């Protein structure tokens, strides 16, 4: 009798864990779909900070939407801008792939 109760409890815990994993997966997919809907020229705007996991916004942006300054107004270094350009290129590929689906 006690063994059957333990099995039922273990099965219930396994089912709850499975449901939690499914919910996490759905949340990740929804976040990825939301990120894929943002064009690279807008990804560094303050409106999308939460979506891309940034704690602070960037200052001025260039014509392509790549930041020129950090949140405090300090100019970004050449290497920082290069990293941001690569992120924008990756975002462009993500948007393009989402458009083909």
N, C-alpha and C positions, 0 to 999 in steps of 0.2 A: 504494500500500500504506500509506504513512504517512498519507495523507488519510483513508483508511477507518478507520484506528486513531483519528485525531483525532475523526472523526464519532462513532464508538462511545463514546469517552470523553466527548464533549460530551453525547451522549444519556444516558449513565449519570449524569452530573452533573445534567442537567435532571430526570431521574427522581428522583434523591435529593432535589433541592430541592423537587420537587412533593410527595414523601412527607413532608418536613419541614413544609411549609406545611399539609398535611392534618392532621398530628399537632398542630400549633399550634392550628388551627381546632377540632379535637376537644377539646383541653384548655380552650380559651376557652369552648366551649359547655358543657362539664362544670362549669366554675367558675360560669357564669351559672345553670345549673340548680341547683347547690348553693345559690347565693345566693337564688334564687327560692323555695327551700323553707324559708327562715328568716322567720318572721313579724316584722313591724316592731317588735313589743313586745320581741323578744329580740335584735334585730340589734346592739345596743350592749353586750351582755353580753360578758365576757372570753372566753367559749368561742368566740365568732365573730370575734375580732380578726384572725386570720390570713385568714379567708375574705373579709373586707371590706378587707384590706390596711392595717390599723392596726398601728402599732408599739407603742402603749401603750393600756391600757384606760382606761375612764372610771371615776370614783368612783361616788357614789350615783346611782340612777336614780329617776325619778318613777313614778307609777302606770302611765303609758303606756309606760314603758321608755325615756324620753328622759333623757339624762344631766343631772344637776344640777351635778356637779363633774368636774373633770379628774382625771387619774391622781394628782396630788399633793394632791388634796383642796381645791383652790381652786375657788370657785364659778365657773361659766361665765357669760360676759356674755350679755346679752339677744340680741345679734346672733349669737353662737355657738349659743345654744339655738335660735334661729329657723332657722339653717342645718340643724341636726340634725333639727328638726321636718320641714323640707322633704325631707331624706333619708329620713326614716321614711315620709312620704307617698309618695315615689317607690317605696320598697320595698313599700308596701302595694299599689300599682298593679302592680308586678312579680309579687307573689305572686298577686294576683287574675288576672292574665293567664295565669300558669302553671297556675292551677287550671282555667281554661277550656279548656286544650289537651287 
